[in-house]
Amino acid sequence: MSEKIQKVLANAGLGSRRQIETWIAEGRVTVNGRVAVIGDRMTLTDKICVDEREIKLARSRAQQSRVLLYHKPEGEMCTRNDPEGRPTIFGSLPIIRNSRWICVGRLDYNTSGLLLITNDGDLAHKLMHPSSCIEREYAVRIRGDVTPEHLHALRKGIQLEDGKACFDQITDGGGSGTNHWYNVVVKEGRNRLVRRLWETLNYTVSRLIRIRFGNVYLPSNLKRGKHVELTDEDITSLTLFLNQLEMHRQAQS
């Protein structure tokens, strides 16, 4: 059975579908010696090359899906290489053979907490796609007391430079002055969204920690800079969770 090229390569762990579509548009992908174009399909018996390097699909496709839960510390980048020489999360991950780790979304340099890392491109695509509307929960420390009017505005929505956004949930975590914590939930992965919502109302975010992604929680005993690998049961639970979200989305449309 044939499938779109970007799906096959994503399943082989080469990157996200969007990234691979860019490679195809740039003419970097060939199938059976012919330069591929967006929309082309292929099978696992076809010879596919990226930058003239043949990709061994049968072995990659058969490889077991793996998912890591990584506790990202502040001061690490989510890119593979940083022009400024700053450390990246990939320097802390185990070596993986015949595949590559894909980071599910990003946390900025000054944000810590839960990151999911997988070798399964199709799973990564589903987890990152905007239509999934997966909840991301953060613990955020704010300097100063937040007014009831501003809490209402954060729930209702605030106009940012790239569109309106809001917190789906806000829970007071206690504290006061320079040590007041809130738990907030968003359903999209826009860049620095949590920080920007608070900063638009002139509040300073002094700590930001992602504690949940969908139905996966950051373990309280997992130290920063360390990872645990999800079990097969955990991955099945995550897949079922995604299927339920999709069924709900289709029912609402």
GUMI-430215 format. One line per 10 residues: number of its first residue (from 1); for each residue x negated, y negated, z of N, C-alpha, C, O. Coordinates in steps of 0.1 Angstrom, whole numbers. Each point is the difference from the previous one (the first is absolute). Layout:
<nodes>
NUM> X Y Z X Y Z X Y Z X Y Z  ...
</nodes>
This chain:
<nodes>
1> -8 12 0 8 -12 0 -9 -12 0 -9 -1 8  12 -9 -17 -8 -12 0 5 -10 10 12 -1 4  -21 -8 0 2 -10 10 -7 -13 -5 -10 1 -8  14 -12 13 -7 -13 -3 -14 1 5 -3 5 11  -6 -11 -19 -14 1 3 -3 -6 14 -8 6 8  14 -17 -5 -3 -7 13 4 9 12 -6 -1 11  17 9 -13 5 8 11 -10 12 2 -3 4 11  -2 2 -22 -9 11 1 -13 -4 6 -5 7 9  -1 -19 -13 -12 -5 6 2 -4 15 -9 2 8  20 -7 -5 3 -4 14 1 12 9 -6 1 11
11> 12 10 -17 1 12 8 -14 7 2 -2 7 9  -7 -10 -18 -14 5 1 -8 -8 9 -12 3 3  18 -14 3 -7 -8 10 -9 -11 -5 -9 -4 7  10 0 -20 -9 -9 -6 4 -15 4 -8 -9 -2  20 7 6 4 -14 4 15 -1 -1 7 10 -1  -1 -22 3 14 -2 0 5 0 -15 -8 -2 -9  20 4 7 6 0 -14 -3 -14 -6 -3 -1 -12  5 -10 20 -1 -13 -6 -15 -2 -4 -2 -6 -10  -7 10 18 -14 -1 -3 -4 8 -13 -7 -5 -9  13 17 8 -3 8 -12 7 -6 -12 -6 1 -11
21> 17 -7 12 7 -6 -11 -9 -12 -6 -1 -2 -12  -6 -4 21 -10 -11 -4 -11 6 -8 -4 -5 -10  -1 17 15 -11 6 -7 5 4 -15 -8 -2 -9  20 7 8 5 4 -13 1 -12 -9 -4 0 -11  9 -11 17 2 -13 -8 -14 -5 -5 -1 -6 -10  -9 9 18 -14 -5 -3 -7 10 -10 -11 -3 -4  18 14 0 -6 9 -9 -10 9 6 -9 6 -7  9 -4 20 -10 8 7 3 15 1 -8 8 4  21 -4 -8 5 13 1 2 6 -14 6 -6 -9  -12 19 7 3 7 -12 6 13 3 -3 7 10
31> 12 -2 -19 6 14 1 -3 7 -13 4 -4 -11  -12 15 12 -4 8 -12 -7 -9 -10 2 2 -12  -10 -11 17 -8 -8 -9 6 -13 -5 -6 -8 -7  19 6 10 8 -12 -5 2 -9 11 3 4 11  -5 -17 -13 2 -10 10 15 -1 4 8 -1 -9  -5 3 21 13 0 5 7 -14 1 -7 -10 1  20 10 -2 7 -12 2 11 2 10 4 12 3  1 -23 3 11 1 10 12 8 -6 4 -4 -11  1 13 19 11 8 -5 -4 14 -5 9 9 -1  -22 -7 -2 -4 13 -5 2 11 11 -1 -3 12
41> 3 15 -16 2 11 9 -11 11 -3 -6 0 -10  4 9 20 -10 10 -2 3 12 9 9 0 8  -16 11 -10 1 12 8 -13 3 6 -10 -6 -3  10 15 12 -13 4 7 -10 7 -9 -12 1 4  16 3 -15 -9 7 -10 -7 -11 -9 -10 4 -6  15 -16 6 -6 -10 -8 -14 -5 6 -2 1 12  -7 -5 -21 -13 -5 5 2 -15 2 2 -8 -10  -4 3 22 1 -14 3 -13 -5 6 -6 6 8  3 -18 -13 -13 -7 5 3 -14 4 9 -7 -5  -15 3 16 0 -14 4 -14 -5 -1 -9 5 7
51> 7 -16 -14 -13 -6 -2 -10 11 -6 -12 1 4  18 7 -13 -8 11 -7 -4 12 9 -8 8 -3  13 -8 16 -3 11 9 13 9 1 11 -5 3  -13 18 -6 11 9 0 5 2 14 -8 2 9  21 -2 -7 6 3 13 5 14 0 8 4 -9  -12 4 19 4 14 1 13 1 7 1 0 12  10 0 -20 13 -1 6 5 12 7 6 -1 11  -9 13 -16 6 12 6 -5 1 14 8 4 9  -21 -6 -7 -5 1 14 5 -11 9 4 2 11  -3 -14 -17 5 -11 8 15 1 4 4 -2 11
61> 4 7 -21 14 1 3 3 11 10 10 -1 8  -19 11 -8 3 11 10 -5 -3 14 4 7 9  -11 -18 -8 -6 -3 13 11 -4 10 10 -6 -4  -11 10 16 10 -2 10 1 -15 4 -10 -7 1  23 3 0 2 -14 5 -5 -2 14 3 8 9  -10 -19 -7 -6 -3 13 4 -14 4 0 -9 -9  3 7 21 3 -14 5 -7 -2 13 1 8 10  -9 -19 -9 -6 -4 12 7 -12 6 6 -9 -7  -6 9 21 5 -12 7 -12 -6 6 -7 6 9  4 -18 -13 -12 -7 4 3 -12 8 9 -8 -3
71> -16 6 15 2 -11 8 -10 -11 -4 -12 0 5  16 -9 -13 -9 -10 -6 -3 -10 11 9 -6 7  -22 3 -5 -4 -11 10 0 -13 -8 0 -1 -12  0 -10 20 -2 -13 -6 -14 0 -5 -9 6 5  7 -14 -16 -14 -1 -6 -3 10 -10 -12 2 -4  22 5 -2 -3 10 -11 9 -4 -12 12 -5 3  -17 6 -15 8 -3 -12 6 13 -5 -5 11 3  16 -12 -10 7 12 -6 -4 2 -14 6 9 -7  -16 -16 2 -5 3 -14 -12 10 1 -6 2 10  3 3 -22 -12 10 0 -13 -7 1 -9 5 6
81> 8 -17 -12 -12 -8 1 3 -14 3 10 -6 -6  -17 -1 14 3 -14 3 -12 -8 -4 -12 2 3  14 -13 -12 -10 -8 -5 -9 -7 11 -12 -3 -2  18 1 14 -7 -6 11 -7 10 9 -6 -4 10  7 17 -14 -7 10 8 6 4 13 -6 6 8  19 -10 -6 6 4 12 4 14 0 2 6 -11  -1 1 23 3 14 0 14 3 -5 9 -9 1  -7 20 -7 13 4 -5 5 13 7 -8 7 6  21 -5 -7 6 12 7 -6 13 -6 -1 10 7  -3 -10 -20 -4 12 -7 -13 5 6 -4 12 -2
91> -4 -21 8 -12 5 7 2 8 12 -9 7 5  22 -7 0 3 8 12 8 13 -3 3 7 10  0 -5 -22 8 12 -4 -9 12 -4 -11 -2 -4  17 14 6 -8 12 -3 -1 1 -16 8 -5 -7  -19 12 3 -2 2 -14 11 10 -5 3 10 6  2 -13 -18 10 9 -6 -5 4 -14 -5 -8 -8  5 21 5 -5 6 -12 10 0 -11 12 2 2  -17 -5 -15 8 1 -12 13 -9 1 10 3 -7  -11 -14 14 12 -9 1 -5 -13 7 -12 -2 1  21 -7 3 -4 -12 6 11 -4 10 12 3 -2
101> -16 -11 12 10 -5 10 7 -12 -6 -7 -9 -6  20 8 8 8 -12 -4 6 -6 12 6 7 8  -9 -20 -6 6 -7 11 14 -4 -3 3 -6 -10  7 9 19 14 -3 -2 2 -14 6 1 -2 12  -1 -8 -21 1 -14 4 -13 -5 6 -10 7 0  10 -19 6 -12 -5 6 4 -7 13 11 -4 3  -21 2 5 0 -9 12 -11 -10 -2 -11 4 -4  13 -17 7 -10 -9 -2 -12 1 10 1 8 9  -11 -15 -12 -13 1 8 2 -1 15 -6 7 7  15 -16 -3 2 -3 14 11 8 6 4 -3 12
111> 2 12 -19 11 8 5 -4 14 3 -8 6 -8  12 0 19 -3 14 3 12 9 -1 11 -5 -2  -13 18 5 12 9 1 0 10 -11 -10 4 -6  22 2 4 3 12 -7 -2 -2 -15 6 -9 -6  -14 17 0 -1 1 -15 2 15 -4 -6 9 6  14 -7 -16 1 14 -6 -10 0 -12 0 -8 -9  -7 19 8 -10 3 -11 3 14 -5 2 9 7  -1 -8 -21 4 13 -6 -8 2 -12 -6 -9 -6  5 22 2 -6 3 -13 11 3 -11 -3 3 -11  16 -5 15 11 3 -8 5 -13 -6 7 -8 6
121> -10 6 -19 4 -13 -6 15 -2 -1 4 -11 1  3 22 -4 15 -1 -1 6 -4 14 9 -9 0  -14 15 10 5 -4 14 -4 -14 3 9 -8 5  -21 4 -8 -4 -14 2 9 -10 -7 4 -10 5  -1 13 -18 9 -8 -8 14 -2 7 5 -11 0  0 22 4 13 0 7 0 -8 13 10 -8 2  -21 9 5 -1 -7 13 -1 -15 -2 4 -8 8  -11 4 -19 -3 -14 -2 11 -7 -9 0 -13 0  8 20 -7 9 -6 -9 10 -9 7 6 4 10  -4 -16 -15 9 -10 7 14 6 2 7 -4 10
131> -2 12 -19 14 6 1 2 9 12 11 2 4  -22 3 2 1 9 11 5 -8 13 6 6 8  -10 -19 -7 4 -8 11 -3 7 13 8 0 9  -20 5 -8 -4 7 12 -3 -10 12 -7 -10 -3  12 13 15 -3 -9 11 -14 1 4 -6 10 1  0 -22 2 -13 -2 6 2 -7 13 5 -11 0  -10 16 11 2 -6 13 -14 -5 5 -10 8 0  10 -20 5 -12 -6 5 2 -5 15 11 -5 3  -22 6 4 0 -7 13 -9 -13 -2 -11 1 -5  17 -12 8 -6 -13 -3 -1 -8 13 10 -2 7
141> -22 -4 -5 -2 -9 12 0 -14 -5 -7 -4 -9  16 -4 15 3 -14 -4 -5 -9 11 2 2 12  -9 -13 -16 -3 -10 10 11 -10 1 4 -7 -10  1 5 22 11 -9 3 14 7 1 1 12 -5  8 -19 10 14 6 2 8 -3 -13 0 -12 -5  7 22 0 7 -1 -12 15 -5 4 6 6 8  -1 -16 -15 13 -5 3 11 9 -6 -3 7 -10  15 -6 16 11 8 -5 3 -4 -15 4 8 -8  -5 -21 5 3 -5 -13 -10 7 -10 4 3 -11  -16 -2 14 -10 5 -9 1 16 -1 -2 5 -11
151> 6 1 22 3 15 -1 12 2 -10 0 10 -7  10 -19 8 11 2 -9 -4 -2 -14 4 7 -9  -13 -17 6 -4 -3 -13 -9 12 -6 2 3 -11  -10 3 20 -8 11 -5 9 12 -3 -4 8 -9  15 -6 16 9 11 -4 8 -3 -12 3 9 -8  1 -22 6 9 -4 -11 -8 -1 -13 5 4 -11  -17 -9 12 -8 -1 -12 -7 -14 -1 7 -10 3  -19 10 -8 -8 -12 -2 -5 0 -14 -5 10 -5  6 -22 -1 -5 -1 -14 -16 -1 0 -5 -10 6  -1 19 -12 -15 0 -2 -3 -4 -14 9 -1 -9
161> -22 0 6 -4 -4 -14 4 10 -10 1 -3 -12  0 16 16 3 11 -9 14 6 2 3 11 -3  6 -19 9 14 4 2 4 1 15 -9 -1 8  21 3 -6 6 0 13 -4 13 7 0 11 -7  -2 -11 20 -4 12 7 5 -1 15 3 -11 5  -1 22 1 5 0 14 -6 13 7 -5 9 -6  7 -9 19 -2 12 8 13 7 2 10 -6 3  -10 19 -7 13 8 2 3 2 15 11 2 3  -22 -2 5 2 2 14 -11 -8 7 -11 -1 -4  15 -6 16 -10 -6 9 4 4 14 11 -1 4
171> -21 7 3 2 4 14 -10 -7 9 -12 0 -3  16 -6 13 -9 -7 9 -8 11 8 6 8 7  -19 -9 -8 -9 10 7 -5 -5 13 -7 8 7  11 -20 -3 -5 -5 13 -12 -8 0 -7 -1 -11  4 -6 22 -12 -8 1 4 -15 -2 12 -3 -2  -21 -6 4 2 -14 -1 -12 -7 -4 -11 5 1  12 -18 -5 -11 -8 -3 -8 5 -11 5 2 -11  -18 1 13 -9 5 -11 1 15 -2 -7 6 -8  16 1 16 0 14 0 15 5 -1 4 9 7  3 -14 -17 14 3 -2 1 10 -12 -3 -4 -11
181> 9 16 13 0 10 -10 14 1 -6 10 -1 8  -9 4 -21 13 4 -6 -3 12 -9 -10 2 -5  21 6 4 0 11 -10 9 -5 -12 11 -3 2  -17 3 -14 8 -4 -12 0 11 -10 -10 8 -1  21 -8 -7 1 10 -11 3 -7 -13 8 -8 -1  -16 12 -9 3 -5 -14 1 13 -9 -5 10 3  11 -13 -15 2 11 -9 -7 -2 -13 4 6 -10  -13 -15 9 -8 -2 -12 -14 -2 4 -4 -3 11  -5 4 -21 -14 0 2 -7 -12 -6 -12 0 -4  19 -12 4 -6 -12 -5 -12 -4 8 -1 3 12
191> -9 -9 -19 -13 -3 6 2 -9 12 6 -11 -1  -11 15 13 -1 -8 12 14 -5 4 2 -11 6  9 19 -9 13 -5 2 3 -3 15 6 -11 3  -9 20 6 3 -3 14 -7 -12 5 6 -9 7  -19 7 -10 -7 -12 4 6 -13 -6 2 -10 7  2 11 -20 5 -12 -6 13 -4 5 3 -12 1  6 21 3 13 -3 6 -2 -8 13 6 -10 2  -15 15 6 -3 -7 13 -6 -14 -2 3 -10 6  -13 10 -15 -8 -12 -2 8 -11 -7 -3 -12 2  13 16 -10 9 -10 -6 7 -9 11 3 -11 -2
201> -1 18 14 7 -8 11 -10 -5 10 3 -4 11  -16 4 -16 -11 -6 8 -4 8 13 -4 -6 10  6 19 -11 -5 9 11 -13 6 -4 -2 3 -12  -7 -1 21 -12 7 -2 1 15 4 4 3 11  -8 5 -21 0 15 2 -14 3 5 -10 -1 -8  8 5 20 -13 3 6 -4 15 -1 -11 4 0  21 5 -1 -2 14 -2 11 6 -9 12 -4 2  -15 13 -11 10 6 -8 -3 15 -2 -11 3 -5  20 6 9 -3 14 0 12 7 -7 11 -1 5  -14 9 -16 11 8 -5 1 13 8 -9 7 1
211> 21 -5 4 2 12 9 9 10 -6 1 11 5  5 -14 -17 9 10 -6 1 -3 -15 1 -11 -4  -1 22 -4 3 -1 -14 10 11 -3 -3 12 0  16 -16 -3 10 10 -2 3 8 12 3 -6 11  -4 19 -12 2 9 12 -13 4 6 -1 10 8  -10 -16 -11 -14 3 5 -4 -11 10 0 -11 -4  -4 15 16 -3 -9 10 -16 1 3 -6 11 -2  1 -22 6 -14 0 4 -2 7 14 6 -5 10  -13 16 -9 -2 7 13 -7 -9 10 -10 -7 -3  15 7 15 -5 -9 10 -14 4 4 -8 -8 5
221> 4 21 -7 -13 5 4 -10 0 -12 -12 4 2  15 -10 -13 -9 0 -12 -8 -13 1 6 -11 -2  -19 12 3 -9 -11 2 -1 -7 -14 1 6 -10  -4 -19 11 -2 -8 -12 -13 5 -8 -10 3 6  12 -2 -19 -11 6 -8 0 15 -1 -9 5 -7  19 1 13 1 15 -1 13 4 -8 9 -9 -2  -9 21 -2 12 5 -8 4 14 5 -8 7 6  20 -4 -9 5 14 1 7 4 -13 5 -9 -7  -5 22 4 6 4 -12 14 6 3 1 8 9  8 -12 -17 14 4 2 1 15 -4 -7 5 -9
231> 15 2 17 2 15 -3 9 1 -12 7 -9 -5  -6 22 0 10 2 -11 14 -3 4 8 -5 -8  -5 7 21 14 -3 5 2 -15 0 11 -5 -3  -21 -2 7 0 -15 0 3 -5 -14 8 -9 -2  -16 14 -8 2 -4 -14 14 3 -5 6 -8 -8  -1 20 11 13 4 -4 10 -10 6 10 -4 -7  -11 0 20 9 -9 6 -1 -14 -7 10 -6 -1  -22 2 -3 -1 -13 -7 7 1 -13 6 -10 -4  -8 21 -3 7 2 -13 15 0 1 7 -7 -8  -2 14 18 15 0 2 5 -14 4 10 -4 -4
241> -18 -4 12 3 -13 3 1 -9 -13 10 -8 -1  -19 9 -8 0 -7 -12 13 4 -9 6 -9 -6  -3 22 6 11 4 -8 13 -5 6 9 -4 -7  -8 3 20 12 -6 7 1 -15 -3 11 -4 -3  -22 -3 2 0 -14 -3 5 -2 -15 8 -9 -2  -12 18 -7 4 -1 -14 15 3 -1 7 -7 -8  -3 17 15 15 3 -1 8 -11 6 11 -3 -6  -15 -3 16 7 -12 6 0 -12 -10 10 -6 -2  -22 4 -4 0 -11 -10 9 2 -12 7 -9 -4  -6 22 -1 8 3 -11 15 -2 4 8 -4 -8
251> -5 8 21 14 -1 4 4 -15 1 12 -3 -1  -21 -5 4 3 -15 2 0 -7 -13 6 -11 -1  -11 17 -10 -1 -7 -13 13 2 -8 1 -5 -11
</nodes>
